Amino acid sequence: MEVEYITDMEKVMEYGVMSMPAIVVNEKVVSVGKVLKTSDVEKLLKK
């Protein structure tokens, strides 16, 4: 699994994300605009 931290707004907007933070898993936006608990992030990554 590769994790990438993106701060380039142009690249962020390619995903249609308008508020931060956001999580993208396998090129699909799975969370936008909220800070998640560690356990919630782990669940998203396991899907």
C-alpha positions in Angstrom: 0.0 0.0 0.0 1.3 3.4 -0.9 0.3 6.6 1.1 0.8 10.0 -0.4 0.2 13.4 1.2 -0.9 15.9 -1.4 -0.9 19.6 -0.9 -1.0 20.7 -4.5 -4.5 22.2 -4.8 -4.7 21.5 -8.6 -4.2 17.8 -8.0 -6.6 17.8 -5.0 -9.3 19.4 -7.2 -8.8 16.7 -9.8 -10.7 14.5 -7.3 -13.5 17.0 -7.0 -12.5 17.7 -3.4 -13.6 21.2 -2.2 -12.8 21.0 1.5 -9.9 19.5 3.4 -8.9 17.1 4.8 -9.8 14.4 2.3 -8.9 10.7 2.0 -8.8 9.0 -1.4 -8.4 5.2 -1.5 -7.8 3.5 -4.9 -8.6 6.7 -6.7 -12.0 7.0 -5.0 -12.8 9.8 -2.5 -13.9 8.2 0.7 -13.9 11.1 3.2 -14.0 14.8 2.9 -14.0 17.7 5.4 -13.7 15.8 8.6 -10.9 14.6 10.9 -11.4 10.9 11.5 -10.4 8.7 14.3 -7.5 6.3 13.7 -10.0 3.4 13.8 -12.2 5.0 11.2 -9.2 5.5 8.8 -8.2 1.9 9.3 -11.7 0.7 8.3 -11.6 2.9 5.1 -8.2 1.4 4.2 -9.4 -2.2 4.7 -12.4 -1.8 2.3 
